[in-house]
Amino acid sequence: MLPVIYSEDFLLHDTGRFHPERPERLKAIVQALKAAPWASKLEWQLPTPVQERSPIDAMQQVHSLKYIESVRLLAQNGGGYLDPDTPVSPRSYDVALLAVNAWLDALERVLNTGEPAFVLARPPGHHALHSHGMGFCLFSNAAIAAHSALQKPGIQRVAILDWDVHHGNGTQALVENNPQIVYCSLHQSPAYPGTGYPEERGTYNNLLNIPMSPGSTLSEYQQAFEEKVMPFLKNFQPDILIVSAGYDANAVDPLASIELQPSDFGIFTDYCLSLTRRIVFGLEGGYDLKALASSVVATIERCLV
């Protein structure tokens, strides 16, 4: 059984009528997973309610309390914008905290079982910085999970792989000064947010940024995995792997220009599983509903083999 951490409350983060990061993304994925021939092998798990476990302490490992409180007040006062791309609705703060709990629940599950889990949550997180949100992201889910993992018994080294088409500038900024965390990103360049150059290596040589040219296909990605990503991760020997699983590198995605197919993400998943089965997969981007759903199906299908 593969756990999928999901709640319909994640649909309550209202980004507005024409925003690409919309609730329909999760609806499409849920529908595709429930229609898959192996649907009976999925275990749908609700995230821990915020009333039962507040994630604020975990969040303060990477975000200032002042920033966290500012998002709460913005939502409480009816909503607004953290930046022109990042709306906050009246329910967004509560939903974002529940999303953090979902990532933390997946972390617990993976550490307990030694098997993968998938976090099907929104809002995404990999652009969120210490003191402000941006790029559709409120709080840095992957970075919070990584720092939280290091507080668990026996966890000394945490790797984050980010295959979202956009560079996870927030995640990088929030882990690059920790020698126990490595961050690896494959991302389109040039593209938003304009970060993630190869020379950005981190305080402890713990960053690996791999810019991909517009029009890149599976062959270029496989070369990057085999020549750069896998040697980097294997050399680090992580106790757990966290994947910022964005699916906006699909050829049909409206926000990027990479030429991947949904099935390609199954190949990426195989690379990850060859390193360890202790993997937290967490949803980031992906804005063509059909390609997004098919890509998540491809990822989870490989974990069930």
C-alpha positions in Angstrom: 0.0 0.0 0.0 1.3 3.5 -0.9 0.0 6.3 1.3 -1.4 9.4 -0.4 -1.8 12.2 2.1 -4.8 14.3 1.0 -7.7 16.3 2.2 -10.5 18.0 0.4 -9.7 21.1 2.6 -6.7 21.6 0.2 -9.3 22.8 -2.4 -10.3 25.7 -0.1 -7.1 27.8 -0.9 -8.9 30.1 -3.4 -6.5 31.6 -5.9 -9.1 33.2 -8.1 -10.8 32.3 -11.3 -7.9 32.5 -13.8 -5.0 31.5 -11.6 -3.0 28.5 -12.9 -2.5 27.1 -9.4 -6.1 26.2 -8.8 -8.1 23.5 -6.9 -8.9 21.7 -10.1 -5.3 20.5 -10.1 -5.9 18.2 -7.1 -9.4 17.1 -8.4 -7.8 15.9 -11.7 -5.1 14.0 -9.8 -7.6 12.3 -7.4 -9.8 11.3 -10.3 -6.9 9.8 -12.2 -5.6 7.9 -9.2 -9.0 6.5 -8.3 -9.4 5.3 -11.9 -6.0 3.6 -12.1 -6.0 -0.2 -12.3 -3.9 -0.4 -9.1 -6.2 2.1 -7.2 -6.8 -0.6 -4.5 -3.1 -0.4 -3.6 -3.4 3.3 -2.5 -4.0 4.2 1.1 -5.7 7.6 1.3 -4.7 9.3 4.6 -6.0 12.5 6.0 -3.3 14.9 7.3 -3.1 15.5 11.0 -5.5 18.4 11.8 -3.8 21.6 12.8 -5.8 21.6 16.1 -4.2 18.3 17.0 -0.6 19.2 16.0 0.4 22.8 15.3 3.1 22.9 12.7 4.2 26.4 13.8 7.4 25.2 15.6 8.4 23.2 12.6 7.8 26.2 10.3 9.9 28.5 12.5 12.9 26.4 11.6 12.8 28.1 8.2 10.3 31.1 8.4 10.2 34.0 10.8 7.3 34.1 13.2 6.6 37.6 12.0 6.1 36.4 8.4 3.9 33.4 9.5 1.8 35.8 11.5 1.5 38.2 8.6 0.0 35.5 6.4 -2.4 34.6 9.2 -3.6 38.2 9.5 -3.8 38.7 5.8 -6.2 35.7 5.5 -8.1 36.7 8.7 -8.7 40.2 7.2 -10.2 38.7 4.0 -7.2 38.0 1.9 -4.8 39.8 -0.4 -1.5 39.2 -2.2 2.0 38.3 -1.0 3.2 39.2 -4.5 1.4 39.7 -7.8 1.3 35.9 -8.4 0.6 34.7 -4.9 -2.9 35.3 -3.6 -4.1 34.6 -0.1 -7.8 33.9 0.5 -9.6 33.8 3.8 -8.9 30.1 4.2 -5.4 30.0 2.7 -3.5 30.2 6.0 -5.4 27.3 7.6 -5.0 25.3 4.4 -1.2 26.1 4.1 -0.7 24.9 7.7 -2.6 21.7 6.9 -0.3 21.2 3.9 2.7 21.5 6.1 1.2 18.9 8.4 0.6 16.6 5.4 4.3 16.8 4.5 5.3 16.1 8.1 2.8 13.1 8.2 4.4 11.7 5.0 7.9 12.1 6.6 6.7 10.2 9.7 5.2 7.5 7.5 8.3 7.0 5.4 10.6 6.8 8.4 8.3 4.3 10.1 7.9 2.0 7.1 10.9 2.6 4.9 8.6 2.9 1.9 7.5 6.0 -0.2 4.6 8.3 0.4 3.0 10.9 -1.8 1.8 14.3 -0.5 -1.1 15.5 -2.6 -1.4 19.0 -1.1 -1.5 22.7 -2.1 -0.4 25.4 -1.9 3.0 24.5 -3.2 6.1 25.7 -1.3 9.5 25.7 -3.1 9.6 29.4 -3.9 8.7 30.6 -0.3 11.5 32.4 1.4 12.3 33.0 5.1 10.2 36.2 5.3 8.0 36.3 2.3 6.0 34.1 -0.1 6.2 34.3 -3.9 5.6 32.2 -7.0 2.3 30.7 -5.8 4.0 29.5 -2.6 3.2 30.5 1.1 5.4 28.2 3.2 8.4 26.1 2.3 7.0 22.6 2.7 10.1 20.7 1.5 12.6 22.7 3.6 10.4 22.4 6.7 10.2 18.6 6.2 14.0 18.4 5.6 14.8 20.3 8.8 12.2 18.3 10.8 13.7 15.0 9.5 17.1 15.9 11.1 15.4 15.9 14.5 14.4 12.2 14.1 16.5 9.4 15.5 19.0 8.0 13.1 18.6 10.8 10.5 21.9 12.6 9.8 21.6 13.4 6.1 18.6 14.6 4.1 18.6 15.0 0.3 16.1 17.2 -1.6 15.6 16.6 -5.3 13.5 19.3 -7.1 12.4 18.3 -10.6 9.8 21.2 -10.9 10.5 23.1 -14.1 11.2 26.3 -12.0 14.1 26.6 -9.6 13.2 26.2 -6.0 14.9 29.4 -4.9 13.1 29.3 -1.5 14.1 25.7 -0.7 17.7 26.4 -1.7 17.9 29.5 0.5 16.5 27.7 3.5 18.8 24.7 3.4 22.1 25.9 1.8 23.7 26.7 5.1 23.1 23.3 6.6 25.8 20.7 6.0 23.3 17.9 6.7 21.0 18.8 3.8 21.8 18.7 0.1 19.6 20.3 -2.6 19.6 19.3 -6.2 17.4 21.0 -8.8 16.8 20.5 -12.5 15.0 23.5 -14.0 14.4 25.4 -17.1 16.8 28.4 -17.7 16.1 31.1 -18.5 12.8 31.1 -16.6 11.2 32.3 -13.4 12.5 33.0 -10.8 15.9 33.6 -12.5 18.0 31.7 -9.9 19.7 28.3 -9.8 22.9 28.8 -11.6 25.5 26.0 -11.6 28.0 28.2 -9.7 25.6 28.4 -6.8 27.1 25.5 -4.7 26.2 26.3 -1.1 28.2 26.9 2.0 29.2 23.2 2.2 29.2 22.4 -1.5 25.7 21.0 -0.8 23.8 22.4 -3.8 23.6 21.1 -7.3 21.8 23.3 -9.8 21.3 21.9 -13.3 19.8 24.5 -15.7 17.9 22.9 -18.6 17.6 24.7 -21.9 14.1 25.4 -23.3 13.1 22.5 -25.5 15.0 19.9 -23.5 13.6 16.3 -23.8 13.9 13.1 -21.8 17.3 12.3 -23.3 18.8 15.5 -21.9 17.2 14.9 -18.5 18.5 11.3 -18.5 22.0 12.4 -19.2 21.7 14.9 -16.4 20.5 12.3 -14.0 23.2 9.8 -14.9 26.1 12.1 -15.1 25.2 14.6 -12.3 22.2 14.0 -10.2 22.8 10.4 -9.2 26.5 10.7 -8.5 25.8 13.7 -6.3 23.1 12.0 -4.3 24.9 8.7 -4.1 28.0 10.4 -2.8 26.0 12.1 -0.1 24.3 8.8 1.0 21.1 10.4 2.3 19.1 8.7 5.1 15.9 10.0 3.4 15.0 11.7 0.1 12.5 14.5 -0.3 11.3 15.1 -3.8 9.7 18.4 -4.8 7.6 16.8 -7.4 6.5 19.5 -9.9 5.1 18.4 -13.2 5.3 21.7 -15.2 8.2 20.4 -17.3 5.5 18.6 -19.4 5.5 19.6 -23.1 1.9 20.9 -22.9 2.3 22.9 -19.7 1.4 26.5 -20.2 4.1 28.0 -17.9 7.2 26.5 -19.4 9.0 25.3 -22.5 10.5 21.8 -21.6 9.4 18.9 -23.8 8.8 16.0 -21.3 6.0 13.5 -21.4 4.1 12.3 -18.3 5.7 8.8 -18.6 9.1 10.4 -18.2 8.4 11.2 -14.6 8.1 7.4 -14.0 11.7 7.2 -15.2 12.8 9.9 -12.8 11.0 8.0 -10.1 13.0 4.9 -10.9 16.2 6.8 -10.5 15.1 7.9 -7.1 14.0 4.4 -6.0 17.4 3.1 -7.1 18.9 5.3 -4.4 16.4 4.6 -1.6 12.8 3.7 -1.0 12.6 6.2 1.9 11.1 8.9 -0.3 8.6 11.7 0.5 7.1 12.9 -2.8 5.3 16.2 -2.5 3.4 18.0 -5.1 4.8 21.4 -6.4 3.8 22.7 -9.8 2.1 21.4 -12.9 -0.7 23.3 -14.6 -2.0 21.3 -17.5 -4.6 19.2 -15.7 -4.4 16.1 -17.9 -0.6 16.0 -18.1 -0.4 16.7 -14.4 -2.7 13.9 -13.4 -0.9 11.5 -15.8 2.5 12.4 -14.4 1.4 11.8 -10.8 0.0 8.4 -11.9 3.4 7.6 -13.6 5.3 8.5 -10.4 3.1 6.5 -8.1 2.9 3.5 -10.4 6.7 3.1 -10.3 6.6 3.1 -6.5 4.1 0.2 -6.5 6.4 -2.1 -8.5 
